[in-house]
Amino acid sequence: MEEGFRIWANPSSPHAEGRRAKAALEDARERVKAALGWKGEVIFTSGASEALWIALNRAKAKRRIVSAVEHDAVFRAAPDAEVFSDDMTFDAGSILAVQHVNSETGVINPVGDMAEAVRPAGALVLSDCAQSAGKLALPEADLLVVSAHKFGGPVGIGALLVRDFALLEPTGGHERGYRQGTENMPAALGMAAALEAGPWATTAEQRAGFAGQIAGHLLRFGNQTDHIFAVVHPSMSAQALLIRLDAMGFAVSAGSACSSGTLKKSRVLDAFGVPDDVASRTIRVSLGWSTTPQDLEQFVEAWDRLT
């Protein structure tokens, strides 16, 4: 990012400095594609929320369908969307939004299987990969959303990955005409660097060991990641847990971090069928690129003291 600020000029400007900035932006785009193993197009955005809005409002599909456990940003982008059900039919005018990894429970959704099921009807699939990009292989989908700060990159930048620009209605402006606003070239460089930064401070075995140590307190719904956990206390409320754990040096959340300050019941846990009493005692514990083995050990010790 420091290099991006040093050579900063508007990447859309035709002068020499602008062309140099444009070259750096396009290099970052190619690096992001290579790191994610993506063969399609990349539209840089201000984050996952903007990318979701573009996908749900500019895709060439009039009927929008979303899973019940999507992030609130999906429902804000498409407030009139239908909620997916097993008996639903699809057609060429449909777009289905389904998360790759749920942000509150860590459940890995079978996005590829769902895409395979609806593709014969001509429907599009949009997958929110904010919680999986840079950690898991991307699923098979037509449009995918990623957010840099979820894998250690800067805040304020994300991307919409598009299989083919023909899937979207252009609006004019920057990013090939699919997004308004001057490109954030320094953050794009930071995003690419974060994807190339190498392994996390913990190994898969250490994260699995951590999950095993608190297994009796976890909500499990099938195929799960090893970096997001829904943890239930036997008696203490989620709000009390947040206060106690914060005082002990641990940053956790109740529900989505984007709305945890509201103290309202988690819509996602409700959709997963979690009883109200259990949901009120559930916190989200997320492991990041900088979480250390010592952090995991200390959390287990702290949790044991609270239970």
N, C-alpha and C positions, 0 to 999 in steps of 0.2 A: 504493500500500500504506500510505503514511503517513496518507492520508485514511481508509482503512479502519480502521486502528488508532485514529485519533482519534475515530471515531464508533462504535467497537466495542460491540456488545451481541450476545447470542445471537439470530441471525436468526429462530429459532423461538419466541421469547418474544412474548407478546401485548401487552406494554406498549409505550409510545410509542418508547422507545429501541430495542426489539427490532424494531418495525415499520420504523423508519428504517434499521436495519441490513439488514432483509429487502429493502427497496426498493433499497438499494445492491447487494445480491447479485443481485437479479433484473435490475437494469440491466446488471450485468457479464455475466450470462447472455445477454442479448439482444445485447450488443456482441460477445461471442464468436461467437454464431451469425451475426451480420452479417459479421464479419471473415472467417469461414470459408466463408460462403455456404451455410450449413446450414439447411434448412427444418424439420428434425425437432426432437427434444428433446435437451437437454443435462443430463447428470448430472455435477456436479463430484465429483472423487475426489481421493485423495492423490497420484495420479500414474498413469502408464500401467499399471504392474503391477496395481494395484487395479482399474482399469477393465477390464483383460483378464480378471481373475478373475471380476468380476461378469458380464461378457458370456458367458464360457465355462461358468459354473456356474448362472446364473440365467436364461439364454435358454430359451425353450420348445422345446428340442431335446435329445433324449436321446443322439444320436450325434454325437460331436465328432471333426472331421477337421482336421488342421493340416498346413501345408506343412513340408517337411524343413528349411527355412532360417529358421524363425521364431526370434524372440528367446527366450532361456531362460525368460523370464517366462511365455511361453505354455505351455511344457512343464511348468513348475511349477504353473500353474493347472489344467492338464488332463493329468496324468501318464499317464492311460490312453487318451489320444486316438489315433486311427488316423492314420498318416502318409499324406498324399495321394499317389495314383498316377494316371497318365493313364487307366487302365482302370476307375477307381472309378465306382460309380453312387451317386446321391443320391436322397433321398426327403424327405418333409415333416418328418421327425424329425431332419434333419441340420443341422449348422452347420459351415461351412468357414471356417477362420482362415487368412488369407494377408496377409502384409505388403504395404504399398504400396511402400515403399522399404526395401531390405535395409540393415541397420545396419552391415554389415562390408564390403560390396562396392559399395553405391550402386545396385544393380540396381533398376529400376522394374518391378514386377510388373503384368501386365495384369488388375488386379482387376475392372475393369468387364466385360471379356470373360468372366472366370470367373463373375461374378455372373449375367451374361446366360445362360450355359450351364447353370447349376444352378437358376436361378429357376423354370423350367417344372416342375421336380420338386417345388417347394415348399420347397427348402432355403434356409437363411439364410447370409449371408456377413458375416463379421467381418473388418475390415481394421485392422491396426496401422499407424496413420499418424503415429507418434511422430517419424519421421525426415522426414516430408513436410509435415505441417500447418504452415501459415504460410509455406511455400516453394513448394508446388505446389498445384494445384486438387485438392480431395478427390475420391477415386474414388467410383464408384457402389457402395454397399454398404448393408446393413441396420443394421450397428453399426460404429462407427469409434472408434478410441482415439487420444487426443492427450495430449501432455505439455508443460507450459508451459516448462520449462527448456530444451527443445530449440529454442525460437524466441526465447530471450532473456528469458523470464518467470521468476518465482520457482520454486525447487525446492519440492517438497511439494504440488504441485497439478497435476491433469490433468483429463481429462473423458472420459466415455463418451457418444458421440453416438448416439442411438437414433432410427431412423426412426419408430417408434411404440412407446409404452410397453407396448402389448399384447404385444410380443415377449418381455417379461421377466416373471418371477415376482417380485412385490414381497416385501420382507422386513420392512417396517415401519421406523420410524426417520425419518431426514431425507431430503432430496432426493426429495420426492414418495413416500417410502416405499421407495426402491430402494437406500439406502445408510445404513449406521450412522455415527454420529459427528456432532458439531456442525460445521456448514459453516465452511470457512475463508474467510470473506468478504474479509479484506484481500488474501489471495493471489489470490482470484478477480478482484479489481480489478486486481491486478498482471498477471494473465494477459491480461485484456482489453486493458490498456494496451500490453503487449508486441506483441500482434497488430496494434495500430493504430500502431506506432512508425515505420513507414515503411521505405524500402529499406535493404538491407545496405550495409556500407562498401565492398563490391566490386560490380562490375557483372557481368552474365552474360558479357560479352565478356572481362573480366579473368579470370574463373574458367575460361573455355574456353581462354584463352591459357596459363594455369597448367597445365591438363591436357595441352595440346600440348607444353609444355616437358619434362614427365616421362612422355610417352606411351610411351616405350620400356620403362618400368618398371611399367606399369599392368596389372592383371588386368582384362580386359573380357569381359562376358558378354551383350552386347546393349544394350538401352536403359538408359542410366545417368543418374544425376543429375550435377550439376556441383558438388556440395558434399561427397560422400563418395567416397574413392578407396582401393582396395586396391593398395598400392605394394610391389613386390618388389625386394629387393637382390640383386645377382649372387652374393654369397658370405656376407654377414654375417647372423647370426641376428636374428630379430625382437627378442629380449631385449637383444642388444648394441646394436641400433639405437635402442631406447627409451632406453637409458642414454646413448648418444652424443648423440642429438638433444635429450634433456632438458638435458644439459650445455651445449648450444648454444642453449638457450632455446625449444625447441619441445615442445609437449605433444601426443604422439601415443599410439596404443595398439596392442596386438596383439590382434586379435579384438574382441569386444564389450568396451567399457569396464567393463561391470558384472562381468565375470569375468576381465579381463585379468591380474589379480594372481595367478591360479592357475597360469600358465605351461603350461596344458594345450593340446593341439591344438585348433584351432578346429573345432567341429562344423559350423559353417556352411560354411567353406571345403571341408571334407570332402564335404558334401552337394553343393556346386557342382562336385565332381570335381577339385579342385586337388590335385596330387600332394603327398605328405607333405614332400618336400624343399623344394618351392616354398612351401608353407604355413608352414614353419618360418622362412622369410625374408620373410614378408609382414607389413606394418604397415598400420594404418588411419589415413588422414589425413583429418580432417574440417574443413571450413571453416564458420565460424559468422557470426552477424550482425555481430560486431565484428572479424572478420578483415580486415586492410587490404591494399591492393595491395602495400605495402612488405613485409608479412609473407610474401606469396606469393613475391616476388622473393628475399627472404632465405632462404626454405626451399629454393628451387631452387639457390641458391648453396651452401647447406649440403649438400644432397643430392649435388651434383656433387663436393664435397670428399670425401664418404664413398664415392663410387663411382669 
